[in-house]
Amino acid sequence: MFLKASFMALMLFSLLIVKGQQKYTWFSPFEDKHVEGRLDYQKLTAFNRLPDEPEKQVRKPVWDRANAAGVYIDFQTSASEIIVQYQVTGIQQPRSS
């Protein structure tokens, strides 16, 4: 029984070592300009639908609705695994009555 448990632990440890040696290529949509569904993707600083410049020119209710709904990242890959890293801010969306 001890030998079987030791063998299983060794196999699991070996799998973790092999998995840990994989190389990943990281891409940032802010650097690579792969974000679609925006008014102006050339001036991408956040995942808003509008660029940052008109914030002072449009009414607050309009700006508050310029969220990332409909924004997507367009890419092609032959990777067997994709890892996505993101952080959500401003989770509450204003609603009109």
C-alpha positions, 0 to 999 in steps of 0.5 A: 500500500505504501509503495503504491501511494509513493508511486502515485505521489512520484507520478503526480510530482513528475507531472507537475514538474513537466507542466511547470517547464512549459513555455508560454507567450504572453500578449497584451491587447493594449500593445498588439491592438487586437481589440475590436468593437471600439470606436477608435482602436488605435488609441487603446488605453482601456476596454471602453467603447469610446477613446479617452479624449471625448470624456469631457465633451460628452454628457455623463450619462453617455460616457457612463454607458461607454463600457466594454459591452461588445468589445472583443479580442480577435486572434487566431492560434494553434495553441493547445492551451489558452490562459487569460488573465484579467481584472474586473473594475466598475462591475455595476452598470448604471441603468436607465429607468 
